[in-house]
């Protein structure tokens, strides 16, 4: 019988990166082994957790690892040695030394999906636990805020969604977007050694251009309880030629800004660590403990901004603050407005007449 989770994946036409338990266990064992190791020794060590492991089964698992891109060196004496991991967003690689308590309890890794948020929503509806992650090498229908598409070329970025079941009121859900932006900015600074800033409510910028967008969706009317899906697309190793003409002036990648290729696994791992830290801080302390760091990295606070809302005329004002509910406070000619959502861009202040 097909499980509800598998039905959810099948309904989305997702292309999973198929893995086998023996291959996953084998790569962990090889990674921990120092120097050469024989097939006999590997079989003996693997038999502690899985029965009847013969050399033929190990050879099949090694072939699978090589097909994923792992470097497995064969030695003249018949032994093997771990030579390195591939540049692929494999669940086993993301979990390796991740060290989180909640995030990554289960990782659903895909070669291609329509949208990681869509797949994560289906999984959450089918009962997926808090902290489960959907990650993909590419998306055919990546979604951004306000119905925009997210350009998702294969094997250069990271496109992932996190399933959360926070004990917070729905009105507080928007703060998770800005929390995610903070966690990602911190991770970028740690891994890439470049400055990263936040554009309310859901963008991360480096070198004055957008490097990541965040789409947070609160789902309330479901059988398995209320949940939040946090999706983010991170431009990691794109070159300028990887961006369509329409995005070259506004988008960039970590590789372009750092002037070096970035380890995608390290980037994803550091983001997940930072996100979990900030998420747990939100649950224990509320949003107030995060505001200082968010305001420090904001590119809007104190600046004149143009606001494009939904079904309302555009207007201009000065961004003053981000309040306890994650709303942007904008001072306009008619008073201070608290924004829950909207498209906000920097706008040059009008020069006064002399």
N, C-alpha and C positions, 0 to 999 in steps of 0.2 A: 504494500500500500504506500502511495506517495504521500509524504508529509505535507502539511499546510505550507511550511517554509519552502519546500521544493516546488510546490504548485505556484507559489508566489514568484519564484525565480523563473520558472518556465513561462509564466504569463508575460514576463517582461522581455523575453528573447535574449536573456543575458548569456554571455559566453564565459563560463567559469574557467579559471585556471585549475585544471583537475590535478589533484594531489592524492597520494596514497600515504596511509599512516606509516608504513615501513620506510618509505623514502624520507618522510619528515623526521622520523626517529634516527634514521641513518645519518642524515646531514648534521643533526645535532651532535651525534656521537663522533663523527669525523671532525667536526669543528673543535671538540674538546680534546681530541687525541693529539698528542705531540709526535711529529715525525711519522714514519711509516707504520702501518698497521695491517695485519693479514686478514683475509676473509674469515679464517677460522676464529680469530679473536673477536672480530666484529660479530659473527654469529653467536658466539658465547655471551657477549655482553648484551646483545639484543634479546637473547632468549630469556633474560631476567624479566622482561616486560611482555614479550610476545613469544609464544611457544613455537617449536618446530621451524626455526629459521635455518635454512640450508644455504649453501653457497650459490645455488642457482637463483634462489629468491633474492639474495643480496645483489647478485649481478644484474638482475632485472631492475632492482631499485636504483642501482648505480647508473644504469642506462637511462632511467627516467630523470635522475638528477642532471645528467649530462644534457638531456633534451631540453631541460629548463634553462640551461646555460651555466650550470655549476662546473667549475674546473676540478676534475678528479684525476689526479696524476697516477698512472700505473708505473710501478717500479720493476726493475729487472728481476727481483726476487719473488715476484707475484703479489707483493703487498701494494697498498694504495695510500695516497696522501691527499688531504684536502688542499686544493689550490686556490680557491676563491669563489665568491658568490657572484651571480649575475646582476646586471642592472635591471632588475625586474621587481615589481611590487608584489612579491610573494608573501603569503601569510607567515610562513616560517621565518623569513628574514625580518619582517616587521616585529614579530614576537621576540626575536633573539635579543636578550638583555634589555627588553623594553622597560621592565620594572614598574609598571603601573598596577594599581589595585583594581580598578574598574574597567578602564578602557582597554579594548583588545582582548576581552575574555573570549571572544570569538571573532575571527576576521574572515569576511567573505570577499575573496580576491577574484577579480574578473579581468579578462583580456578586453572586453568591450561590454558596455551596457548602454541603454538609452539614457538613463540618468541615475546616478547613485542615490539621490534623494528619493526617486520613485521606487527603486528596489528596496531601500531601507524602510520606507513607509509600508510596503507590502510585507516585509519581514516582521516589522513591529506589530502590524495587524494580526500576524500569525503567531504572535507570542514571543518574539525575540526579546532577550533580556537587555537591561540597561548596560551600555558599554560595548555592545556589539557594533562592529564597523563594517561598512561596505566600501571597498576601494577598487578603482579600475584604472587600467592603462589608458583608456579612451572612452569617450561618450559620444553617442550619435545625436543625443538631444539634451545636452547639458543646459540647465536652467539657471538664470540669474534672477535678481529682483525685478519687479515691475514687468514680468513677462519677457525679459531679454534672454537671448541665447548666450551660452558660454562656450567659447572656442576651446575644443578639447583634443588637440593632436596626440597621437599615440606615442607612448614611451618617452616623453620629455617632461610632462607635468605629473601632478598627482591629483586625483579627483576622488574625494572620499566623503562619506556621510557617517555621522555618529548617532546612534539611537540613545536617547536619554528619557528617563522617567522621573523628573525632578519633583520634589514635594514643594512646589511653589504655586502661587496663584497665576492664572493665565495672564493677568495684567503685567506680571513680572517677566514673562517669556522674552520680550524684546531685549532685555539686558544680556541674554545669552549670545546674541549676535555680536555685540560690542566686546563681550568677554572673549569670544572666539578670536576676534581681530587682535586683541591684546596678546593672547597666547601665541598667535602666529607671529606677530611682530617680535615678541621676545625670542621665539625659536629662530627666526631669521637672523637676528642680531647675534645669537649664540653660534649658529652653524656657519653662517656666511660672513660674519664680521663686517656687516654693513648696517647702516641705520635704517630703521623701518618706522613708518608713521601710520596713523589710523585716520580714515575719513569716515565720519559717522554716516550711516550706522553699521556698515558691513564691508568696507573695503580696506585693504592694506596697500600702502604705497612704498616704493623705494625709488630713489633718484627722480622723484617727482612724477612717477608714472605708476599705474595700477599693476600690482603683481598678484593679487588674490581678491576674489569676491566670495561672500558668504551668504547663503540662503538658509534661514531658519524658519521651520514650519511647525506650528503647534497643531496637533491633531487631538480633538476632544471627544467627538462622538463615535467611539469605537468599542468593540466588544472587550478588548484586552486593556482597557483603561487609557487615560490620557498620556500622550507622549510627545516628545519634541524631537524633530530631526534637524541636525545641524550639518549642512553640506558646505563644503569649500572646495574651490578649484585653485590650485597653486601653480603658477607658471614657474617652473624650476629650471629646466635646461633648454628652453627654446632659444633659438638664434633669431635675429631680426627677420630672416627669411621665412620663419615658421609662422609669423603673424600675417593675416590678410592686410591689405592696404588700409582698410577701414579702421584697423586697430594700432597700426604702427606708431601713430603720434601719441596715443594715450596708454598703451600697454607695454610692459616690459617683462623680463624674467630675472630670476636670481642670478643666473649665469651671466647675463648681459651686465648687470650691475656689479657683480663681484669679480667679473672678468676671469672666471674660471668655472669649470664644470662642477656641479654640486652633487654630492651623494644623495640620491632621492630617498633612500631608506633612512639615512641619518636625519634628513629633513623631516620626514613623516614621523619618525620616532620622537624627535625633540618636540614637535608640535603636540603630539599626543600627551607627552609628559607635562608640558606646560599647560595644556588645556585641562587635564585632570586636576592639576594643582589649583588653577584658578576656579574651576567648577566647584571643587570641594570647598574652597574659600567662600564662594558665593553662597553655598548652602549653609555654611556655619556662621558667616559674619554678615551676610547680606551684601548689597552692591557697594556700600560705602567704602569697604576695604579695597575695592578695585579702582575707584574713581580717580585717585591721585595719579596712578600710572597711566590710566586711559587719557586723562586730561593732558598729561605730560607729552604724550605722543600724538595728540590731536592736531590735524592741520587746519581745523576750522575755528577753534576757539579764539576769540578776539578779532576775527577777520569778518569782512563784509561778505555775505553769502547771498546767492540767489536760490530761492526755494520754488521748486515745481511740484505742486501737490496733485491730488487726484480730484478732478472736477471742480477745481478752484483756480482763480487767476494766479499767475506767477507773481511773486513779490520778493523784495530785497530787505535785508536787515543785518544786524550784527550778531554773530554766534556768541552767546554769553557763557553757557555752561551745559553740562549734561547732568540731569537730575537723578534722583534715586531710582526712578523707573526706567532709566536709560533714554529719556527723552531729551532732544536737543532744544535748548532754550534760545530763542531768537528774538532780539529786540527790533521791532518794526516801528513804523511811523505811528501806528495805532495801538502800540503796546507790546508786551512780551507774549510770544506765542510758544507753546510747548508742542514740539513735533514728535508724534509717534512714528511717523514714516514720511517718506517723500524723497524726492531727488534733490540733493543739495550740492551746489557747486560754488567754488570761490568766485567772487565777482569783484573787480577792481572798484575801490571806493571812488565816488565822484569827487572831482577836484572842485574846490570852492572858488567862486569868482572873486577876483580882486577889484 
